[in-house]
């Protein structure tokens, strides 16, 4: 089974320091939906692993998070793609959970649910915590320069073996070569 794991905010859609709190605020990054469609059409199972602490902070409800994801699913369907699973951590930063990236709990759940090792599986994110979570489970850390990606690269100290691309579309083109 071919898997790709993506962070959501800053990779698929534009991020906001004030959080994406409604379907109206969810706006795809140019080329991201088409890139996911290419992965789907190439036989990849596309999964999302996303921290959504806005739920735990009381900024929005689970029904709103579901509505945001419904909008994303519809937009992807129109582009010819799909997401095969969305894994999220709804906890606030100080909750001490094991699922909030950079901890590996969300990725371990993906491995368990799909019955696979994540060794070498591409994990595409825009923050150091995405890359650290990838490394913790043996996945391939890939940084995109959208969202927080440019700041993440500038701050340095990327995990060994991290590959960097301008955006999700460029990362997908490389994966599919």
N, C-alpha and C positions, 0 to 999 in steps of 0.2 A: 504494500500500500504506500503510495506516494503522498506525503503530508507536507504542508507549509503552514506555519503558524505566524499570524500577524498580530501586532498591537493594533489598536483601533485609532485613537485620537493622535493625530500627527503623522499617521501612516496612510490610513484610508481616507480620513476626513480631516478637515482643518481643526486644529486644537484651539483652545481658549484658556487663558489663565483664570477665567471666571467659570470654567467648566462648560461642557455641552449639556444644557439643562432642559432642552426641549427638541422635538423633531425639527422645528423651524431652524434651530441653531446648527443642526447637523448638515454640513455641506461637504461633498466629496472633493478631494484634491484632484485636480485635472489628471486624467489618465489612470487613476487608481481603480475605478470600476472596470474599465476595459482590461487592465492588468489581471484583476481577479478572474474575469471572464476567460482570459487566455489560460490561466492555471486550471480552471474548472474544465475547460475544453480539452486540456492536455492530460486529463485524468487525475489531477491532484485533488486531494481532500483539503479544503481550505478552512482553517480554524482560526478563531480570534481568541487571544488571551489579553484581557484588558482590566486595569485597575479602574474601578468606578466608585471612588470614595465619596463622591457627591451624594450617593445614597446614604452612606453611614453618617455623613455630616448633616443630613436633613435638607440638602439643597434641592433634591427631587426624589420622587417616589419610584418604587419598582415599576409601577404602571407606566411611568414616563420613560424609564430606561427601556422597557419592552416596546413602547411606541417608537423610540429612536431606532431600535434595532429592526422593527417592522419597516420603517422608512428605508433603512439600509438594504434590507432583503428585497424590497420592491425595486429599488433603484438598480440593484445588482441583477435582478431578473430581467429588467428591461435591457441591460447591457449584455445579457447572455451568460451571466455568471451566477455563482451561488456560494454561500457560506455553509459549511457542513456542521458547524458547531460554534457556539459562542460561550466562552468560559470567562467569568468575571469575578472580581473581588469587590463586594459592596462595602467593605469595612473601611473605617477611617484609618488614617496613618498610624494612630497610636493604639489601635485595637490589639496589636500583637498577634495577629493571625498568621498562619503559614501560607495563605493563598496570595497575599499581596506581594507583587513583584517588588524587589528582587528575590524574595523567597520563592522556592520552586513548587509550592503546593499546587498552583493552578496547572502547571505543566505536568506535574506528576499525575494529576487527575486526568489530563488528556491521555497520557500514556496508558493509564489504567483502563479508561473507558474504551479506547481504541485497541487495547491489547498489543501495543507496540513499544519498542524502545525508541526514544527520541534521539539516539546517537546519530549525529550528522544531519538531523532534520533542520531545514532552514527556519530560523525565527527572525522575522523582520520587525525591527522596532526603531524608535527615534530617541530613546533615552538610555542612559547607562543601566538603569534597573532592568530594562528589557534584555540587554546584552548579558548582564550578570545572571539573570534567571535562565537564559539560554545555556550559558556555560555550566550552570549548576546541574543540568540534566544531560549534558553532552551534546546539546543541539548546536547548530552552526549559527553564531551570532552575526547578524547582518544589520548594519546601521544605514538608515536613509536620512538624507539631509533636509527633509521636510519636518514640520513640527518643531520639536526641540533638537533635531538632529545636528544642525550646524553648531549650536552651543555645546552639545555633547561631544562632538569631534574637537572643537576648540579647547574644551576643558581637558582634553587628552585622557590618558590612562585607560584607553579602550582595552578590553580583554584581548589576549593573544588570539590571533586567528580571525578577528573581526574583519569583515569585508564591508566596504562603504560604497553606496550608490547615491546618485542624486535624488531618486524618488522610487516609489514602488514599481512604477513602469520599467525603469532601468534595471532594477533588481530582478524582476520577472523575466525580462528579455534575456538576461544573463543565465538565469536558471533553466530556461527553455532551449538554450543553444545546444 
